[in-house]
Amino acid sequence: MDIEELKRRLIAEVIDREGGYVNHPADRGGPTCWGITLQVARDNGYQGDMRALPRPLAAKIYANRYWHSLKLDDIAAMNRDLAMVLFDFGVNSGPGRAAEYLQIQLNVLNNRGRHYADIKVDGAVGEHTLTALRKHANIRGESGLFLLAHTVNAERIVFCRRLAERSESQEAFTYGWFRRVVELLSHVLHQRPVPREWIDEVAA
């Protein structure tokens, strides 16, 4: 599977997993459709009823906001598990936060600057972050990228737990959040095939 097919499949699977229109009273994001919140839909020019949000538009938003913004074509070329973790983290908690956690992990894995210089934790994946990631990959190899993917994924559990600790209403989602994170890299969430037409409608 090439990187373009990986992107399309992951986006289609997220849309399938998130489902159609939901308006849970405890969800701080308000009404969602295909996992896209009202605010994100408005930010991307959609002014209609959230119940009618077109699935192809949701797919385009996922591609632009959660895949390309994190430079996941570049990252997937190095390690697909890491790209998958960052994409799902971005969808669940925001691409800026996913980028920050990647940057934090890279900084503590650079052996006090001996492997590469610390990078700014700014939530934006740019050339400095990609350079640090490439140097980490050159020094630690495939096993180092595998470890990085799992440590970023593990950090997500702590983040979700803290959300529930700060606001008891979020406990309505905690089990699902934990399950999503724990099962992600075992590919349990990727067992059920999504319709081919859903994959094909994802924007390039």
Disulfide bonds with the S-S distance in Angstrom:
none
